Amino acid sequence: MDLRVDLNANPGLKDILPFNPDNEEEMGIRLPVKYTQSVITPLFMFVESDSHLEGITEQTSAFVEAANKNSKRADICVVQGNHLSALDEEISLCAKVFHKQLNEKEVVFVTLNPETNKSAFPEDTRDLVKFREEAVKNWYLSEEAKQVIQGITDENEKKAIEICNKFRKEGVLYWDDKLMKELMAKRLYDNKQSLMRMYISAYTYQTLDKAMTDKIEIKNGKDTITIYYEETQEWKDPSDGDYITKIRYTFTVDTITWRIADVEFKVRANRI
């Protein structure tokens, strides 16, 4: 809570701090107790009785007291134990606090920006079937990529290629949400959907004019198959000019669940 406490306990900190701790103004802007007016929702602070931070209980109490004086709602609870041994009780207490707040309807969901209340991805009214058909029609393979696909004899590799092709051409390009959920592991979908929509999927005003798969590599693991794609895509964008993207995908297909367990990509765009 207070950097001075850490400095007293660890004098060596002065040597690595990116500011002069002897400067009162510099130190002041780093003291949480000066910003109690910023508390918006009820604040519950848990402190371990055997904390490794010297004076943390007193500092937290001072913060809570100052916040309440500013007509904010804050509270402190001292839990017996240290940073590790007190964790289970702190989690339990935290759950009870939220449950009580929900029952009393006192939970406040703060909107920092009015736009965050709106869906980041509004309902897509495009004809996805039409876009998919056109995208697949405009996709070509380099001779090297053709040879790799033609040389596949392993049935698992064939299946993995089919899943990845469906992912690239029919799922992510114009973002078919239902299809993406079918093709991706849930953890992957939850973690990366925003990232892929932002960097790979097309906006409503963009169309894929031509795509060339330049290279494909396949590597087998114990329960996975990794597939690397290098692609060039030409896009029409009436709002900002046409452009070309270079994409390198790395897919990990789980051969037990037959879903994409991981995907990495690098994208570079250049205006035409």
PyMOL commands that set and color helices and strands:
alter all, ss='L'
color gray80, all
select helices_A, chain A and resi 3-9+11-15+24-28+32-38+56-69+87-103+114-117+128-137+143-150+155-172+177-183+186-199
alter helices_A, ss='H'
color red, helices_A
select strands_A, chain A and resi 43-48+74-79+139-141+207-220+224-236+243-254+259-271
alter strands_A, ss='S'
color yellow, strands_A
deselect
rebuild
show_as cartoon
